[in-house]
Amino acid sequence: MFVVIIKNKVRLEGKEDYLKASKLFAEDMKNVEGCCDALVLDSIDENDVVVNLELWNSKEDFDRYDGSVFMKHKSNLKPNFLGNTTELYNL
């Protein structure tokens, strides 16, 4: 298993909209070949942080993902997006 953690900084005034858009994105990610699950986490400690957590069968499956699902949702995520960091882990 392979884990991707994307920590997104978002505009506080648009956080609820970002959460809704991010959850739709996560639901679509679950249909990508090799993606076992996708979750959206609302940080308790940092009000301006939303985390996307993806579980993949393998790093190879993740590497094959072409970004098409993200591109489909990008226009709904971008207005409230400020920046992010991505971390990759073996499980």
C-alpha positions as CSV (number, residue, x, y, z in Angstrom):
1,M,0.0,0.0,0.0
2,F,1.0,3.6,-0.7
3,V,-0.3,6.7,1.0
4,V,-0.5,10.2,-0.3
5,I,-1.1,13.1,2.2
6,I,-1.9,16.5,0.7
7,K,-2.1,19.3,3.2
8,N,-4.0,22.2,1.7
9,K,-4.0,25.8,3.0
10,V,-7.3,27.4,2.2
11,R,-9.1,30.7,2.6
12,L,-11.0,30.7,5.9
13,E,-13.9,32.5,4.4
14,G,-14.2,29.8,1.6
15,K,-13.3,26.8,3.7
16,E,-16.8,25.2,3.6
17,D,-17.0,25.6,-0.2
18,Y,-13.5,24.1,-0.4
19,L,-14.5,21.1,1.8
20,K,-17.5,20.4,-0.4
21,A,-15.5,20.6,-3.6
22,S,-12.7,18.5,-2.0
23,K,-15.2,15.8,-1.0
24,L,-16.6,15.5,-4.5
25,F,-13.0,15.2,-5.8
26,A,-12.3,12.5,-3.3
27,E,-15.4,10.5,-4.3
28,D,-14.2,10.6,-7.9
29,M,-10.7,9.6,-7.0
30,K,-12.1,6.3,-5.5
31,N,-13.0,5.3,-9.1
32,V,-9.4,5.7,-10.3
33,E,-7.7,2.4,-11.0
34,G,-5.4,1.6,-8.1
35,C,-6.8,4.1,-5.7
36,C,-8.3,2.1,-2.8
37,D,-9.7,5.1,-0.9
38,A,-9.7,8.9,-0.7
39,L,-10.7,10.9,2.4
40,V,-11.0,14.5,3.2
41,L,-9.9,15.6,6.7
42,D,-10.7,18.9,8.4
43,S,-7.9,20.0,10.7
44,I,-8.8,20.6,14.3
45,D,-5.5,22.3,15.1
46,E,-5.2,24.5,12.0
47,N,-8.5,26.2,10.9
48,D,-7.1,27.0,7.4
49,V,-6.1,23.4,6.6
50,V,-7.9,20.6,4.7
51,V,-6.1,17.4,4.2
52,N,-6.7,14.9,1.3
53,L,-5.6,11.4,2.1
54,E,-5.3,8.8,-0.7
55,L,-4.6,5.1,-0.3
56,W,-3.2,3.4,-3.4
57,N,-2.4,-0.2,-4.1
58,S,1.2,0.7,-5.0
59,K,3.4,3.6,-5.9
60,E,3.3,2.4,-9.5
61,D,-0.5,2.8,-9.5
62,F,-0.1,6.3,-8.1
63,D,2.6,7.2,-10.7
64,R,0.3,6.0,-13.5
65,Y,-2.5,8.4,-12.4
66,D,-2.7,11.1,-15.1
67,G,-4.3,13.9,-13.0
68,S,-7.5,13.9,-15.0
69,V,-9.8,13.7,-11.9
70,F,-8.0,16.7,-10.3
71,M,-8.3,18.7,-13.6
72,K,-12.1,18.0,-13.6
73,H,-12.4,19.6,-10.1
74,K,-9.6,22.2,-10.2
75,S,-11.9,25.1,-11.1
76,N,-14.1,24.4,-8.0
77,L,-11.1,24.0,-5.7
78,K,-8.9,26.9,-6.9
79,P,-10.9,30.0,-5.7
80,N,-10.3,29.1,-2.0
81,F,-6.9,27.3,-2.4
82,L,-3.7,29.1,-1.1
83,G,-1.1,26.4,-1.3
84,N,-0.2,22.8,-0.3
85,T,2.5,20.3,0.6
86,T,2.4,16.6,-0.4
87,E,3.9,13.7,1.5
88,L,4.3,10.2,0.3
89,Y,4.5,7.1,2.5
90,N,4.7,3.3,2.2
91,L,2.2,1.5,4.4
